[in-house]
Amino acid sequence: SLGFDLNRIFNDLPVVALILTLTEAGALLIEALARSNDQQLAGAIIFLLTASIVLVNFVTDILLALMDPRVRQGLIG
């Protein structure tokens, strides 16, 4: 696994912002936390966003291993 580093976290922030904007999950999350104090809904939204980021990172790591022979041979990372 390539793992996380600071650079990768900052590269993933626009993706998270896009997900929050397109699905309106951000507004729903703020609504759940600020106005209605619905902690279960907020936890579910955060879990789904986290799971989607982990899944995308896993898929990209697998694709990188399939495409780059240096990664397959263990020369990188």
C-alpha positions in Angstrom: 0.0 0.0 0.0 1.2 3.4 -0.8 -0.2 4.8 2.4 -1.2 8.4 3.2 1.1 11.4 3.3 0.4 15.0 3.8 0.5 15.7 0.1 -2.1 13.1 -0.7 -4.5 14.4 2.0 -4.4 17.8 0.5 -5.0 16.3 -3.0 -8.1 14.5 -1.7 -9.6 17.6 -0.2 -11.1 18.9 -3.6 -12.6 15.4 -4.1 -14.3 15.6 -0.7 -15.5 19.1 -1.4 -16.9 17.9 -4.8 -18.7 15.0 -3.1 -20.2 17.3 -0.5 -21.3 19.9 -3.0 -22.8 17.5 -5.6 -24.8 15.4 -3.3 -25.7 18.1 -0.8 -24.3 15.9 1.9 -22.5 18.9 3.3 -25.7 20.8 3.9 -27.4 17.8 5.3 -24.4 17.2 7.6 -24.5 20.8 8.9 -28.2 20.6 9.3 -27.9 17.3 11.3 -25.2 18.8 13.6 -26.2 22.4 14.0 -29.9 22.6 13.9 -31.5 19.2 14.7 -28.6 17.7 16.7 -29.1 14.4 14.8 -25.8 12.6 15.7 -26.8 9.4 14.1 -27.4 11.0 10.7 -24.1 13.0 11.0 -22.2 9.8 11.9 -23.8 7.9 8.9 -22.8 10.7 6.5 -19.2 10.9 7.9 -19.0 7.1 7.7 -20.2 7.0 4.1 -17.8 9.7 3.0 -14.9 8.0 4.8 -15.8 4.7 3.3 -16.0 6.1 -0.2 -12.5 7.8 0.2 -11.0 4.6 1.5 -12.6 2.6 -1.4 -11.3 5.0 -4.0 -7.8 4.9 -2.5 -7.9 1.1 -2.5 -9.0 0.9 -6.1 -6.4 3.4 -7.2 -3.7 1.5 -5.3 -4.8 -1.7 -7.1 -4.8 0.0 -10.5 -1.4 1.5 -9.8 0.0 -1.9 -8.9 -1.5 -3.4 -12.1 -0.1 -0.6 -14.4 3.3 0.1 -12.9 5.8 -2.8 -12.9 8.0 -1.1 -10.3 5.1 -1.2 -7.8 4.4 -4.9 -8.6 8.1 -5.8 -8.0 8.2 -3.8 -4.7 10.7 -1.3 -5.9 8.6 1.7 -4.8 7.2 2.1 -1.3 
